[in-house]
Amino acid sequence: MSPSPIGTQSKAVTLALGVLAILLVVFIIIYPDDAFQSSLGGLKLWWNYVFPALLPFLVVTQLMTGLGVVQAVGVLLDPFMRLFFRIPGIGGWALAAGLTAGYPAGAELTASLRKEGRLSVAEAERLLAISHLCSPVVLITVIGIGFLHSAKAGLVLAGIHYLSAILMGIWFRLTAPKEPAGEAAKARKPLRSSDRQGLLTRSLAALREARSRDGRAFGKMLGDAVSSANQTLMIVGGFMILFAVLTRMALLLLPAPLKGLSLFVPGLLEPHLGAYAITQSALPLPLLLGLLGAAAAWSGLSLHAQVRSFSLPAGIRYGSFLYARTVHAVLAFGLTLALWKPLAGWLADPKAAFLPFSGGEWSTASGEPVSGWALLLKGGGPLVWFTGLIALLGGASLVIFLTRGLARVFNARRI
């Protein structure tokens, strides 16, 4: 009996990863100073910017999930999801999680919905494509305020990131082959009676159901939220430190003719390191913002590995996810350049160049030290912006729902 292709592929991947791990250990031994300095740089970047900016937001996100707010928002997005992406309304939960917690929360929920039989494979692949989103706090606070010293630049990055994701989702809806009749319905569990109620009624019902199912007291929920947020950030920090070392080793081994590609290596591997590396360059501002948008859309191989760990057991192909990330990155880069003229005056050149870390504090080109923890004092902007985005999407869903309802009433009267 011949071995299965999946088993053979898994063995090949395991062997390749084992060889890479051995090579990494060898290079760390050969270049100990480079490994230490790159590890320290990744740690400082995480501690000064990513940790203080994301901790409060992740705690609030966990509280929103426990209180049922995320589930309620997901129900509100039902008409929007069906009309623009041809995805069942239950997918709005994964999209809301991606908008709040950032990646890979959307991938985790998408895989869970697929395992529960609420989505077909094609629907799960489309949902994974649009729910794998960068957190607004990373785009606005970490990259915008922290790296570029401009909340406006962060708002532009966030707007382009989410607009390009919507356009990508619409493109996938229009180009995806239609599933055989009844296959999608067969793959999903039948709708409950509550799923046929009004939009706002279903949203409130989802909030109450999620809160009842959670059942924790608020004090317990708050403690769990802080613990979970810290655990998530520790994982992010570990990935950043590991991939900072990997990036440095890759740059050391890069052939001389390819040294010009050194700017793209960090973004290829890890989004936070990639964003910081891009802000160190002397590129023109439109090209710099375009590359930042592409790096956030691509999300780095570190996130790809995490997504694959969720999607593979659920039967979701990694190839479709890889294609989606490529399309998203191209759209984000292209939209930034296409919309640059109307944005240029509003931005008023926000770029503030950073000097590389040399063992002390991070500093700007003027030599002034930058306190990453001060970003907490400027964190209100992303919350207001995110609330507005959710309100806009929810309003669009409500308009779609009411329009369809009026159309049904009008057609019934004509009959």
C-alpha positions in Angstrom: 0.0 0.0 0.0 1.5 3.3 -1.1 2.0 6.1 1.5 -0.5 8.9 1.3 0.6 12.2 -0.2 -0.4 14.1 2.9 1.7 11.8 5.1 4.7 12.1 2.8 4.3 15.9 2.7 4.1 16.1 6.5 7.3 14.0 6.8 9.1 16.3 4.3 8.0 19.4 6.1 9.2 17.9 9.5 12.5 17.0 8.0 13.0 20.5 6.5 12.1 22.2 9.8 14.5 19.9 11.6 17.3 20.8 9.2 16.5 24.5 9.6 16.6 24.2 13.4 20.0 22.6 13.3 21.3 25.3 10.9 20.0 28.0 13.2 21.8 26.6 16.2 25.0 26.3 14.2 24.7 29.9 13.0 24.0 31.2 16.5 27.2 29.5 17.7 29.2 30.9 14.8 27.7 34.5 15.2 27.0 34.8 18.9 27.2 38.6 19.1 24.9 39.1 16.1 22.4 36.6 17.6 22.5 38.3 21.0 22.1 41.9 19.6 19.3 40.9 17.3 17.5 39.1 20.2 18.0 42.1 22.4 16.7 44.4 19.7 13.5 42.3 19.2 13.0 42.3 23.0 13.3 46.1 23.3 11.0 46.6 20.3 8.4 44.4 21.9 8.7 45.9 25.4 8.9 49.5 24.4 6.0 49.5 21.9 4.1 46.3 21.3 3.5 45.3 25.0 2.3 48.6 26.4 0.2 49.4 23.3 -1.6 46.1 23.0 -2.1 45.0 26.7 -5.0 47.3 27.5 -6.7 46.6 24.2 -6.4 42.9 24.5 -7.8 43.0 28.0 -10.8 45.0 26.8 -11.2 42.6 23.9 -11.3 39.6 26.2 -13.9 41.4 28.4 -16.0 42.2 25.2 -16.0 38.5 24.3 -16.9 37.4 27.8 -19.8 39.9 28.0 -21.1 38.8 24.5 -20.4 42.1 22.7 -18.2 40.5 20.0 -20.9 37.9 19.4 -23.6 40.6 19.1 -21.5 42.6 16.7 -21.0 39.4 14.6 -24.8 39.0 14.3 -25.1 42.7 13.3 -22.7 42.0 10.5 -24.9 39.2 9.1 -26.4 41.0 6.1 -23.0 42.6 5.3 -21.3 39.2 5.2 -24.0 37.6 3.1 -24.2 40.4 0.5 -20.6 41.2 0.0 -18.8 37.9 0.8 -21.4 35.2 0.3 -20.7 33.9 3.8 -23.3 32.9 6.4 -24.0 35.4 9.1 -22.2 33.3 11.7 -19.0 34.3 10.0 -19.5 37.9 11.3 -18.3 36.6 14.7 -14.9 35.7 13.2 -14.7 39.0 11.3 -15.5 40.9 14.5 -12.8 39.0 16.4 -10.3 39.8 13.7 -11.2 43.5 13.9 -10.8 43.6 17.6 -8.0 41.2 18.7 -6.2 41.1 15.3 -4.5 38.1 13.8 -4.7 35.2 14.4 -8.0 35.4 16.3 -10.0 35.4 13.1 -8.3 32.2 11.9 -8.9 30.5 15.2 -12.6 31.2 15.1 -12.9 30.4 11.4 -11.4 26.9 12.0 -13.7 26.4 15.0 -16.8 27.3 13.0 -15.7 24.9 10.2 -15.1 22.1 12.7 -18.6 22.7 14.1 -20.1 22.3 10.6 -21.4 25.9 10.4 -19.4 26.6 7.2 -18.5 24.7 4.1 -14.8 24.5 3.1 -15.2 27.2 0.4 -17.0 29.5 2.9 -14.3 28.9 5.5 -11.5 29.7 3.1 -13.2 33.0 2.1 -13.9 33.9 5.7 -10.3 33.1 6.7 -9.1 35.5 3.9 -11.1 38.5 5.2 -10.9 37.8 9.0 -7.1 37.6 9.2 -6.7 41.3 10.0 -4.1 43.4 11.8 -5.3 45.0 15.1 -6.2 48.7 14.8 -4.0 49.3 17.8 -0.9 47.9 16.0 -1.6 50.0 12.9 -2.5 53.3 14.7 -0.7 53.2 18.0 2.4 51.0 17.5 3.2 51.8 13.8 1.5 55.2 13.5 2.3 56.9 16.8 5.2 54.7 17.9 7.3 54.3 14.7 6.1 57.3 12.6 5.1 59.7 15.4 1.8 60.4 13.5 -1.6 59.1 14.4 -2.8 60.3 11.0 -0.3 57.9 9.3 -1.7 55.1 11.4 -5.2 56.0 10.5 -4.3 55.9 6.8 -2.6 52.5 7.3 -5.7 51.2 9.1 -8.1 52.5 6.5 -6.2 51.1 3.6 -5.7 47.8 5.4 -9.5 47.2 6.0 -10.6 48.7 2.7 -8.2 46.4 0.8 -9.5 43.4 2.8 -13.1 44.2 1.9 -12.2 44.6 -1.8 -10.3 41.3 -1.6 -13.4 39.6 -0.1 -15.6 41.0 -2.8 -13.1 39.8 -5.5 -13.2 36.3 -3.9 -17.0 36.3 -3.9 -17.2 37.2 -7.6 -14.5 34.8 -8.7 -15.1 31.8 -6.4 -16.6 28.8 -8.2 -20.2 28.1 -7.2 -20.6 25.1 -4.9 -22.8 22.2 -6.1 -26.5 22.8 -5.2 -27.1 21.9 -1.6 -23.5 21.2 -0.7 -23.1 24.4 1.3 -26.4 23.9 3.1 -25.5 20.2 3.8 -22.2 21.3 5.4 -23.9 23.6 7.8 -26.1 22.9 10.8 -29.7 23.8 10.3 -30.8 27.3 11.5 -32.4 27.7 14.8 -35.7 29.5 15.2 -33.8 32.5 16.7 -31.8 32.8 13.5 -35.0 33.8 11.6 -35.8 36.7 13.9 -35.1 40.4 13.4 -31.5 41.6 13.2 -31.5 43.6 16.4 -33.4 40.9 18.2 -30.9 38.3 17.2 -28.0 40.5 18.1 -29.4 41.0 21.7 -30.2 37.3 21.9 -26.6 36.5 20.9 -25.3 38.8 23.6 -27.5 37.3 26.3 -26.7 33.7 25.2 -23.0 34.4 25.2 -23.1 36.0 28.6 -25.2 33.2 30.0 -22.9 30.6 28.5 -19.8 32.3 29.9 -21.3 32.6 33.4 -18.2 34.1 35.1 -18.5 37.0 37.6 -17.0 40.2 36.4 -14.0 40.1 38.8 -13.2 36.6 37.6 -13.6 37.6 34.0 -11.3 40.6 34.5 -8.6 38.5 36.1 -8.8 35.9 33.3 -8.7 38.7 30.7 -5.5 40.1 32.1 -3.9 36.7 32.3 -4.9 35.8 28.8 -3.7 39.1 27.4 -0.3 38.7 29.1 0.0 35.1 27.8 -0.9 36.3 24.3 1.7 39.1 24.4 4.4 36.7 25.8 3.8 34.5 22.7 4.0 37.5 20.4 7.2 38.5 22.2 8.7 35.1 21.8 7.9 35.1 18.1 9.4 38.6 17.7 12.7 37.6 19.5 13.0 34.3 17.5 12.3 35.9 14.2 14.6 38.8 15.0 17.4 36.3 15.3 16.2 34.5 12.1 16.2 37.8 10.2 19.7 38.7 11.3 21.0 35.2 10.3 19.2 35.5 6.9 20.7 38.9 6.3 24.2 37.6 7.2 23.9 34.8 4.6 22.3 37.0 1.9 24.5 37.1 -1.2 26.0 40.5 -2.1 23.9 40.8 -5.3 20.8 40.4 -3.2 21.6 42.8 -0.4 19.1 45.3 -1.8 16.4 42.9 -0.7 17.4 43.2 2.9 14.6 45.7 3.6 11.9 43.0 2.7 13.3 40.1 4.7 12.0 41.2 8.2 8.5 41.9 6.8 8.5 38.5 5.0 9.1 36.8 8.4 7.4 38.9 11.1 5.0 41.9 10.8 6.2 44.0 13.7 9.9 43.6 12.9 9.1 44.3 9.2 7.2 47.5 10.0 10.0 48.8 12.1 12.6 47.9 9.5 10.6 49.8 6.8 10.4 52.9 9.0 14.2 52.9 9.3 14.6 53.3 5.5 15.0 56.6 3.6 12.2 55.7 1.1 9.7 58.4 -0.1 6.7 58.6 2.2 4.1 57.1 -0.3 6.3 54.1 -1.0 7.1 53.7 2.7 3.4 53.7 3.7 2.7 51.3 0.8 5.3 48.8 2.0 3.9 49.1 5.5 0.4 48.3 4.3 1.7 45.4 2.3 3.7 44.0 5.3 0.6 44.3 7.5 -1.5 42.5 4.9 1.1 39.8 4.3 1.4 39.3 8.1 4.7 37.4 8.0 5.5 33.7 8.0 5.4 33.7 11.8 1.6 34.3 11.6 1.3 32.0 8.6 2.6 29.1 10.8 0.1 29.9 13.5 -2.8 30.1 11.1 -1.7 26.8 9.5 -1.9 25.1 12.9 -5.6 26.2 13.2 -6.6 25.6 9.6 -5.0 22.3 8.8 -7.1 20.2 11.3 -10.2 22.0 10.0 -9.5 21.0 6.4 -8.9 24.5 5.2 -6.1 24.7 2.6 -3.1 26.8 3.3 -2.7 27.5 -0.4 -5.9 29.5 -0.5 -4.7 31.5 2.6 -1.4 32.2 0.9 -3.1 33.4 -2.2 -5.4 35.7 -0.1 -2.4 37.2 1.7 -0.6 37.9 -1.5 -3.7 39.6 -3.1 -4.3 41.6 0.1 -0.7 42.8 0.1 -0.8 43.8 -3.5 -4.2 45.6 -3.0 -2.9 47.5 0.1 0.2 48.6 -1.7 -1.7 49.7 -4.9 -4.4 51.5 -3.0 -1.9 53.5 -1.0 -0.2 54.7 -4.2 -3.5 55.3 -6.0 -5.0 57.4 -3.1 -1.7 59.2 -2.3 -2.6 62.6 -3.9 -5.7 63.2 -1.8 -4.0 61.9 1.3 -0.7 63.8 1.0 -2.0 67.2 2.1 -3.8 65.7 5.1 -0.8 63.8 6.3 1.6 66.7 6.0 4.7 64.5 6.0 4.4 62.7 9.3 7.5 60.6 9.0 9.9 60.8 11.9 13.0 58.8 11.2 14.3 56.5 14.0 17.9 55.7 14.8 18.8 52.1 15.2 18.9 50.7 18.7 22.5 50.8 20.1 22.1 49.5 23.6 20.3 52.4 25.3 16.9 54.0 24.7 15.1 54.1 21.4 15.4 57.6 20.0 14.3 59.8 17.1 16.6 61.3 14.5 16.9 64.4 16.7 18.3 62.3 19.5 15.3 62.6 21.8 14.5 59.5 23.8 11.1 57.9 23.1 9.1 56.3 25.9 7.1 53.5 24.5 4.9 53.4 27.7 3.8 56.9 26.9 1.9 55.4 24.0 -0.7 54.4 26.6 -1.6 58.1 27.0 -2.3 58.3 23.3 -4.3 55.2 23.0 -7.8 56.8 22.9 -7.6 57.4 19.1 -7.7 53.8 18.0 -10.6 53.0 20.3 -12.7 55.9 18.9 -11.7 54.9 15.4 -12.5 51.2 15.9 -15.9 52.1 17.5 -16.7 54.2 14.4 -15.7 51.4 12.1 -18.0 48.9 13.9 -20.8 51.4 13.9 -20.3 52.0 10.2 -20.3 48.2 9.3 -23.3 47.6 11.7 -25.2 50.5 10.1 -24.5 49.1 6.6 -25.8 45.7 7.7 -28.9 47.3 9.2 -29.6 49.3 6.0 -29.2 46.1 3.9 -31.5 44.2 6.3 -34.2 46.9 6.2 -34.0 47.2 2.4 -34.5 43.5 1.9 -37.4 43.6 4.4 -39.1 46.4 2.6 -38.6 44.7 -0.8 -40.2 41.5 0.6 -43.2 43.6 1.9 -43.6 45.4 -1.4 -43.5 42.2 -3.4 -46.0 40.6 -1.1 -48.4 43.5 -1.6 -48.1 43.3 -5.4 -49.0 39.7 -5.3 
